[in-house]
Amino acid sequence: MPQSLYRTGSFFQGGRATLYLIIATFVVYFLQVLFPVLTSDWLSLIPARVLLRGELWRLFSYLFMHGGFAHVFFNMMGLFFFGPVLERSIGYKRFWLFYFLCGVGAGAVAVLFYWAMGQQDARIIGASGAIFGLITAYGVLFPNSTVYLNFILPIKAKWLVVIYGAMELLATFQYAAGGRGGVASVAHLSGIVIAFLYIRGTYSFKKLWYRYRYWRADRELKRRFKVYPGDKDHPTIH
């Protein structure tokens, strides 16, 4: 995952789910180190195993698998910085839903993509799809806040999402055109798209719901209270 940082105060204030996810991810990583064959065979996301054998748990378990310490470290750093503020914004339960929606959704798209590319036995690992989803959600909810790209370059969060999205879209096209690489860019891109659609869709639905409730309330008031036109000697009574 590209390195980025945003300024905040107390990192884990209201970030219980974030803390649990970080602990669980590092626990699984150390299990990888101790039992590499077992974890790779049973926990990584393999398109053929999902589509032909129905091993759907891999859509969840691959999020906790990583290709090395740098991989897990930077993913968890992204979760560490962006997770708590999002958890406070959308709530504890919805944060769990959102994290796995991005991660599992990104995995499902990656399975279909690699199957279509003839890579049925590809092994997909890492929480990057979910992490990119968190960054996207942060950019949508707090578009003008300052983040630090590679810990150095200050940039608005909304432009960070645009840059990441463009990079991952280009990388996905390059892979589809035959440029094979070791990074599942399609999962990253899918996490970005899913997060954007979820956040924008949720708030658009809320607006529609509030408008509907206002319309119902206004209609009910008009039904209950009739207005009688008056004249200058007898003013209108509501």
KOLVEXKE-505522 format. One record per residue (C-alpha): residue number from 1; z negated, y, x. Coordinates in pm, 1 decimal, decimal comma. Example, Ala and Ser with C-alpha at 12.3 -4.5 7.8 and 13.67 -1.06 7.14 Angstrom:
! KOLVEXKE-505522
<rec nr="1" c3="-780,0" c2="-450,0" c1="1230,0"/>
<rec nr="2" c3="-714,0" c2="-106,0" c1="1367,0"/>
***
This chain:
! KOLVEXKE-505522
<rec nr="1" c3="0,0" c2="0,0" c1="0,0"/>
<rec nr="2" c3="77,3" c2="352,8" c1="135,5"/>
<rec nr="3" c3="-231,0" c2="537,5" c1="245,6"/>
<rec nr="4" c3="-359,0" c2="821,4" c1="29,7"/>
<rec nr="5" c3="-687,9" c2="992,3" c1="-40,8"/>
<rec nr="6" c3="-830,5" c2="1228,7" c1="-296,9"/>
<rec nr="7" c3="-1139,2" c2="1444,3" c1="-278,0"/>
<rec nr="8" c3="-1439,6" c2="1348,2" c1="-484,7"/>
<rec nr="9" c3="-1816,9" c2="1354,2" c1="-480,4"/>
<rec nr="10" c3="-2017,0" c2="1041,5" c1="-544,5"/>
<rec nr="11" c3="-1764,5" c2="757,5" c1="-505,5"/>
<rec nr="12" c3="-1932,9" c2="488,4" c1="-713,6"/>
<rec nr="13" c3="-2096,2" c2="708,5" c1="-974,2"/>
<rec nr="14" c3="-1991,7" c2="536,1" c1="-1293,1"/>
<rec nr="15" c3="-1771,4" c2="291,4" c1="-1104,0"/>
<rec nr="16" c3="-1930,9" c2="-47,8" c1="-1167,0"/>
<rec nr="17" c3="-1602,7" c2="-223,9" c1="-1243,3"/>
<rec nr="18" c3="-1453,1" c2="-78,7" c1="-926,5"/>
<rec nr="19" c3="-1741,9" c2="-210,6" c1="-720,1"/>
<rec nr="20" c3="-1718,9" c2="-557,5" c1="-877,3"/>
<rec nr="21" c3="-1345,1" c2="-575,3" c1="-810,6"/>
<rec nr="22" c3="-1386,4" c2="-476,5" c1="-447,0"/>
<rec nr="23" c3="-1659,8" c2="-734,6" c1="-391,3"/>
<rec nr="24" c3="-1459,8" c2="-1010,3" c1="-563,4"/>
<rec nr="25" c3="-1146,5" c2="-927,8" c1="-366,2"/>
<rec nr="26" c3="-1325,4" c2="-941,6" c1="-31,2"/>
<rec nr="27" c3="-1498,3" c2="-1267,1" c1="-127,8"/>
<rec nr="28" c3="-1162,8" c2="-1427,5" c1="-205,3"/>
<rec nr="29" c3="-1018,0" c2="-1288,9" c1="117,9"/>
<rec nr="30" c3="-1291,9" c2="-1453,7" c1="323,6"/>
<rec nr="31" c3="-1226,6" c2="-1777,8" c1="134,2"/>
<rec nr="32" c3="-864,1" c2="-1738,4" c1="240,6"/>
<rec nr="33" c3="-973,3" c2="-1716,3" c1="601,0"/>
<rec nr="34" c3="-1190,0" c2="-2027,5" c1="569,1"/>
<rec nr="35" c3="-955,8" c2="-2235,2" c1="349,7"/>
<rec nr="36" c3="-604,4" c2="-2089,7" c1="396,0"/>
<rec nr="37" c3="-403,5" c2="-2385,2" c1="266,9"/>
<rec nr="38" c3="-617,1" c2="-2439,1" c1="-43,2"/>
<rec nr="39" c3="-615,2" c2="-2075,2" c1="-150,8"/>
<rec nr="40" c3="-247,7" c2="-2024,0" c1="-72,3"/>
<rec nr="41" c3="-141,5" c2="-2328,8" c1="-271,8"/>
<rec nr="42" c3="-360,9" c2="-2262,4" c1="-574,1"/>
<rec nr="43" c3="-408,7" c2="-1886,6" c1="-598,4"/>
<rec nr="44" c3="-86,7" c2="-1720,1" c1="-483,3"/>
<rec nr="45" c3="182,1" c2="-1627,6" c1="-735,1"/>
<rec nr="46" c3="480,3" c2="-1863,6" c1="-710,9"/>
<rec nr="47" c3="759,5" c2="-1815,8" c1="-969,0"/>
<rec nr="48" c3="848,8" c2="-2186,9" c1="-990,0"/>
<rec nr="49" c3="486,0" c2="-2284,9" c1="-1049,5"/>
<rec nr="50" c3="445,1" c2="-2026,8" c1="-1325,3"/>
<rec nr="51" c3="772,5" c2="-2082,9" c1="-1509,5"/>
<rec nr="52" c3="815,8" c2="-2457,3" c1="-1462,8"/>
<rec nr="53" c3="457,0" c2="-2580,8" c1="-1457,3"/>
<rec nr="54" c3="289,5" c2="-2316,6" c1="-1672,3"/>
<rec nr="55" c3="26,7" c2="-2226,7" c1="-1409,2"/>
<rec nr="56" c3="-48,7" c2="-1892,2" c1="-1570,1"/>
<rec nr="57" c3="-377,9" c2="-1836,6" c1="-1387,1"/>
<rec nr="58" c3="-173,7" c2="-1736,2" c1="-1084,1"/>
<rec nr="59" c3="-87,1" c2="-1410,6" c1="-1260,7"/>
<rec nr="60" c3="-454,6" c2="-1318,7" c1="-1222,7"/>
<rec nr="61" c3="-556,6" c2="-1493,2" c1="-902,5"/>
<rec nr="62" c3="-277,8" c2="-1350,1" c1="-685,8"/>
<rec nr="63" c3="-438,2" c2="-1006,7" c1="-723,4"/>
<rec nr="64" c3="-729,9" c2="-1120,5" c1="-508,6"/>
<rec nr="65" c3="-514,2" c2="-1276,8" c1="-236,4"/>
<rec nr="66" c3="-395,3" c2="-1075,7" c1="64,5"/>
<rec nr="67" c3="-179,8" c2="-1125,1" c1="370,2"/>
<rec nr="68" c3="-425,2" c2="-999,5" c1="628,6"/>
<rec nr="69" c3="-721,2" c2="-769,1" c1="682,6"/>
<rec nr="70" c3="-509,4" c2="-452,3" c1="692,5"/>
<rec nr="71" c3="-351,0" c2="-552,0" c1="361,1"/>
<rec nr="72" c3="-679,7" c2="-604,9" c1="179,8"/>
<rec nr="73" c3="-847,2" c2="-308,4" c1="353,6"/>
<rec nr="74" c3="-594,6" c2="-47,1" c1="243,8"/>
<rec nr="75" c3="-566,4" c2="-189,5" c1="-106,9"/>
<rec nr="76" c3="-941,6" c2="-177,3" c1="-148,9"/>
<rec nr="77" c3="-952,1" c2="170,3" c1="0,2"/>
<rec nr="78" c3="-712,5" c2="281,6" c1="-272,2"/>
<rec nr="79" c3="-934,5" c2="116,1" c1="-531,8"/>
<rec nr="80" c3="-1242,4" c2="273,9" c1="-371,9"/>
<rec nr="81" c3="-1104,0" c2="628,1" c1="-394,4"/>
<rec nr="82" c3="-915,8" c2="620,0" c1="-724,3"/>
<rec nr="83" c3="-1107,8" c2="357,6" c1="-920,9"/>
<rec nr="84" c3="-1435,3" c2="538,7" c1="-998,2"/>
<rec nr="85" c3="-1280,0" c2="858,7" c1="-1128,4"/>
<rec nr="86" c3="-1045,4" c2="662,2" c1="-1356,0"/>
<rec nr="87" c3="-1326,8" c2="440,2" c1="-1472,6"/>
<rec nr="88" c3="-1526,3" c2="747,6" c1="-1570,8"/>
<rec nr="89" c3="-1221,9" c2="893,3" c1="-1745,0"/>
<rec nr="90" c3="-1109,9" c2="596,6" c1="-1955,1"/>
<rec nr="91" c3="-1433,2" c2="398,1" c1="-1977,2"/>
<rec nr="92" c3="-1571,5" c2="77,5" c1="-1827,6"/>
<rec nr="93" c3="-1406,6" c2="-172,6" c1="-2063,8"/>
<rec nr="94" c3="-1070,4" c2="2,0" c1="-2074,5"/>
<rec nr="95" c3="-1068,4" c2="20,9" c1="-1696,0"/>
<rec nr="96" c3="-1087,8" c2="-358,6" c1="-1674,8"/>
<rec nr="97" c3="-805,6" c2="-385,7" c1="-1927,0"/>
<rec nr="98" c3="-595,3" c2="-128,9" c1="-1745,3"/>
<rec nr="99" c3="-642,9" c2="-282,9" c1="-1400,7"/>
<rec nr="100" c3="-538,9" c2="-631,0" c1="-1510,3"/>
<rec nr="101" c3="-265,5" c2="-497,8" c1="-1736,1"/>
<rec nr="102" c3="-104,0" c2="-332,5" c1="-1433,8"/>
<rec nr="103" c3="-171,7" c2="-625,3" c1="-1201,5"/>
<rec nr="104" c3="-74,0" c2="-908,3" c1="-1434,2"/>
<rec nr="105" c3="219,7" c2="-712,2" c1="-1571,7"/>
<rec nr="106" c3="345,7" c2="-639,1" c1="-1220,6"/>
<rec nr="107" c3="309,5" c2="-1008,5" c1="-1135,6"/>
<rec nr="108" c3="501,9" c2="-1116,9" c1="-1443,9"/>
<rec nr="109" c3="790,2" c2="-883,1" c1="-1362,2"/>
<rec nr="110" c3="788,5" c2="-1002,9" c1="-1000,4"/>
<rec nr="111" c3="807,5" c2="-1365,8" c1="-1113,0"/>
<rec nr="112" c3="1116,4" c2="-1295,6" c1="-1323,0"/>
<rec nr="113" c3="1271,7" c2="-1080,5" c1="-1052,5"/>
<rec nr="114" c3="1232,9" c2="-1332,5" c1="-770,6"/>
<rec nr="115" c3="1347,1" c2="-1613,9" c1="-997,8"/>
<rec nr="116" c3="1663,1" c2="-1417,2" c1="-1074,8"/>
<rec nr="117" c3="1710,1" c2="-1352,3" c1="-701,8"/>
<rec nr="118" c3="1696,3" c2="-1725,0" c1="-629,2"/>
<rec nr="119" c3="1353,4" c2="-1700,8" c1="-463,8"/>
<rec nr="120" c3="1173,1" c2="-1945,1" c1="-694,4"/>
<rec nr="121" c3="930,6" c2="-2053,1" c1="-421,3"/>
<rec nr="122" c3="839,1" c2="-1702,2" c1="-304,6"/>
<rec nr="123" c3="466,3" c2="-1643,7" c1="-259,8"/>
<rec nr="124" c3="346,7" c2="-1314,6" c1="-402,6"/>
<rec nr="125" c3="-1,7" c2="-1193,8" c1="-313,2"/>
<rec nr="126" c3="-200,4" c2="-872,8" c1="-320,3"/>
<rec nr="127" c3="-347,8" c2="-616,2" c1="-557,6"/>
<rec nr="128" c3="-91,1" c2="-349,8" c1="-471,0"/>
<rec nr="129" c3="70,0" c2="-354,5" c1="-816,6"/>
<rec nr="130" c3="-264,6" c2="-275,0" c1="-978,1"/>
<rec nr="131" c3="-349,7" c2="-15,7" c1="-710,8"/>
<rec nr="132" c3="-20,3" c2="164,6" c1="-760,4"/>
<rec nr="133" c3="-104,7" c2="160,9" c1="-1129,8"/>
<rec nr="134" c3="-436,8" c2="334,0" c1="-1059,3"/>
<rec nr="135" c3="-266,7" c2="598,7" c1="-846,8"/>
<rec nr="136" c3="-9,9" c2="658,1" c1="-1121,0"/>
<rec nr="137" c3="-278,9" c2="691,8" c1="-1386,4"/>
<rec nr="138" c3="-462,3" c2="941,3" c1="-1167,8"/>
<rec nr="139" c3="-141,3" c2="1138,9" c1="-1119,3"/>
<rec nr="140" c3="-77,0" c2="1148,4" c1="-1495,8"/>
<rec nr="141" c3="-433,3" c2="1240,5" c1="-1592,5"/>
<rec nr="142" c3="-496,1" c2="1483,7" c1="-1305,8"/>
<rec nr="143" c3="-146,4" c2="1595,3" c1="-1202,3"/>
<rec nr="144" c3="-243,5" c2="1909,1" c1="-1012,8"/>
<rec nr="145" c3="-539,0" c2="1771,3" c1="-819,5"/>
<rec nr="146" c3="-504,4" c2="1746,7" c1="-442,6"/>
<rec nr="147" c3="-462,0" c2="1412,8" c1="-267,7"/>
<rec nr="148" c3="-399,3" c2="1345,2" c1="100,7"/>
<rec nr="149" c3="-96,3" c2="1139,8" c1="193,7"/>
<rec nr="150" c3="-177,5" c2="929,4" c1="502,4"/>
<rec nr="151" c3="-513,4" c2="1116,3" c1="508,1"/>
<rec nr="152" c3="-340,4" c2="1425,1" c1="649,3"/>
<rec nr="153" c3="-80,5" c2="1584,6" c1="422,4"/>
<rec nr="154" c3="-225,3" c2="1758,3" c1="112,4"/>
<rec nr="155" c3="-8,2" c2="1706,6" c1="-193,4"/>
<rec nr="156" c3="-47,8" c2="1728,2" c1="-569,1"/>
<rec nr="157" c3="-116,4" c2="1395,1" c1="-733,5"/>
<rec nr="158" c3="189,3" c2="1412,7" c1="-959,6"/>
<rec nr="159" c3="421,6" c2="1447,6" c1="-659,4"/>
<rec nr="160" c3="251,4" c2="1159,1" c1="-485,4"/>
<rec nr="161" c3="340,2" c2="938,5" c1="-783,2"/>
<rec nr="162" c3="700,1" c2="1062,8" c1="-776,4"/>
<rec nr="163" c3="729,7" c2="989,5" c1="-402,4"/>
<rec nr="164" c3="581,4" c2="641,2" c1="-434,8"/>
<rec nr="165" c3="798,5" c2="564,9" c1="-735,4"/>
<rec nr="166" c3="1115,1" c2="672,9" c1="-555,7"/>
<rec nr="167" c3="1024,5" c2="473,1" c1="-244,7"/>
<rec nr="168" c3="953,6" c2="154,4" c1="-437,0"/>
<rec nr="169" c3="1263,2" c2="193,0" c1="-655,9"/>
<rec nr="170" c3="1482,5" c2="229,1" c1="-346,6"/>
<rec nr="171" c3="1315,7" c2="-69,0" c1="-178,0"/>
<rec nr="172" c3="1366,7" c2="-281,7" c1="-489,8"/>
<rec nr="173" c3="1736,5" c2="-192,9" c1="-503,8"/>
<rec nr="174" c3="1771,4" c2="-276,2" c1="-135,7"/>
<rec nr="175" c3="1613,0" c2="-617,1" c1="-189,3"/>
<rec nr="176" c3="1838,3" c2="-687,7" c1="-486,5"/>
<rec nr="177" c3="2137,7" c2="-591,6" c1="-271,8"/>
<rec nr="178" c3="2046,9" c2="-852,2" c1="-11,5"/>
<rec nr="179" c3="1804,8" c2="-670,1" c1="215,4"/>
<rec nr="180" c3="1523,3" c2="-924,8" c1="225,1"/>
<rec nr="181" c3="1177,7" c2="-806,7" c1="326,0"/>
<rec nr="182" c3="817,8" c2="-920,4" c1="317,2"/>
<rec nr="183" c3="691,5" c2="-657,7" c1="70,6"/>
<rec nr="184" c3="703,9" c2="-716,1" c1="-304,9"/>
<rec nr="185" c3="829,2" c2="-367,8" c1="-388,9"/>
<rec nr="186" c3="925,5" c2="-476,4" c1="-738,6"/>
<rec nr="187" c3="557,4" c2="-548,0" c1="-812,0"/>
<rec nr="188" c3="460,2" c2="-203,2" c1="-682,4"/>
<rec nr="189" c3="728,7" c2="-37,9" c1="-893,4"/>
<rec nr="190" c3="626,4" c2="-239,7" c1="-1198,9"/>
<rec nr="191" c3="264,3" c2="-131,9" c1="-1158,4"/>
<rec nr="192" c3="375,8" c2="231,2" c1="-1152,8"/>
<rec nr="193" c3="594,3" c2="195,7" c1="-1463,7"/>
<rec nr="194" c3="334,4" c2="-1,9" c1="-1662,0"/>
<rec nr="195" c3="60,4" c2="248,4" c1="-1581,0"/>
<rec nr="196" c3="276,0" c2="544,9" c1="-1676,3"/>
<rec nr="197" c3="380,2" c2="389,5" c1="-2006,6"/>
<rec nr="198" c3="23,7" c2="285,7" c1="-2088,7"/>
<rec nr="199" c3="-136,6" c2="622,4" c1="-2013,4"/>
<rec nr="200" c3="134,2" c2="830,2" c1="-2177,9"/>
<rec nr="201" c3="161,5" c2="590,6" c1="-2469,6"/>
<rec nr="202" c3="-214,3" c2="584,4" c1="-2526,2"/>
<rec nr="203" c3="-243,4" c2="961,1" c1="-2539,0"/>
<rec nr="204" c3="68,8" c2="995,9" c1="-2751,2"/>
<rec nr="205" c3="-79,0" c2="743,7" c1="-2995,5"/>
<rec nr="206" c3="-403,5" c2="940,1" c1="-3003,5"/>
<rec nr="207" c3="-212,9" c2="1258,4" c1="-3088,2"/>
<rec nr="208" c3="-28,4" c2="1081,5" c1="-3369,1"/>
<rec nr="209" c3="-353,4" c2="931,8" c1="-3496,1"/>
<rec nr="210" c3="-528,3" c2="1270,5" c1="-3499,4"/>
<rec nr="211" c3="-230,9" c2="1427,1" c1="-3677,2"/>
<rec nr="212" c3="-236,6" c2="1148,4" c1="-3933,1"/>
<rec nr="213" c3="-611,0" c2="1195,5" c1="-3994,0"/>
<rec nr="214" c3="-562,2" c2="1569,8" c1="-4030,8"/>
<rec nr="215" c3="-279,8" c2="1509,5" c1="-4281,6"/>
<rec nr="216" c3="-497,2" c2="1267,2" c1="-4480,6"/>
<rec nr="217" c3="-790,2" c2="1508,7" c1="-4480,9"/>
<rec nr="218" c3="-568,7" c2="1797,9" c1="-4586,4"/>
<rec nr="219" c3="-415,5" c2="1586,9" c1="-4864,0"/>
<rec nr="220" c3="-758,9" c2="1479,5" c1="-4987,2"/>
<rec nr="221" c3="-881,7" c2="1839,6" c1="-4998,0"/>
<rec nr="222" c3="-576,8" c2="1947,8" c1="-5195,9"/>
<rec nr="223" c3="-635,4" c2="1661,6" c1="-5439,7"/>
<rec nr="224" c3="-998,8" c2="1748,7" c1="-5495,2"/>
<rec nr="225" c3="-969,7" c2="2125,3" c1="-5513,8"/>
<rec nr="226" c3="-715,5" c2="2297,8" c1="-5734,5"/>
<rec nr="227" c3="-615,2" c2="2658,5" c1="-5686,2"/>
<rec nr="228" c3="-580,6" c2="2878,9" c1="-5994,9"/>
<rec nr="229" c3="-378,7" c2="3196,4" c1="-5954,6"/>
<rec nr="230" c3="-558,1" c2="3508,4" c1="-6073,3"/>
<rec nr="231" c3="-481,8" c2="3872,1" c1="-6128,5"/>
<rec nr="232" c3="-635,2" c2="4196,8" c1="-6014,9"/>
<rec nr="233" c3="-911,2" c2="4171,5" c1="-6275,0"/>
<rec nr="234" c3="-973,3" c2="3799,0" c1="-6219,7"/>
<rec nr="235" c3="-929,8" c2="3703,4" c1="-5852,9"/>
<rec nr="236" c3="-821,6" c2="3362,2" c1="-5743,3"/>
<rec nr="237" c3="-1101,1" c2="3103,1" c1="-5745,7"/>
<rec nr="238" c3="-1095,4" c2="2806,3" c1="-5507,4"/>
***
